[in-house]
Amino acid sequence: MSWDVILLPRALDDYLDILDYLSGFYPSTPLKFDGQLLHMKKLLAYNPRGCSTFPDNPAYRRALVGKYTMLYKIDEGRHEVHIHRIIRSSWDIPSQLPDGDDTEDDGP
């Protein structure tokens, strides 16, 4: 049984910003990233525990998508994977995470 993989609003903003940035390079660059992200979402749909926890904040798991780190949480009750952020791996990732509880991203 597969899991639903959901891009939360902040991750969707990250995704759109990344595509916008990558569009300044070769025309195939955003398509390549999009394909990598789609592939990772499919992997998470079948094995959400396949990626390690994020050492700086073990509430999150992390998956690498090209030069980006995708941070997500598993919602066991809803059988969903919630992608919270997609951040350039070279950035200070802990400073990009929400302070405290970020349940407003999880919706109702």
Beta strands, then each sheet from edge to edge (+ up, - down):
strand 1: 4-7
strand 2: 61-65
strand 3: 68-75
strand 4: 80-88
sheet 1: 1+ 4+ 3- 2+
end
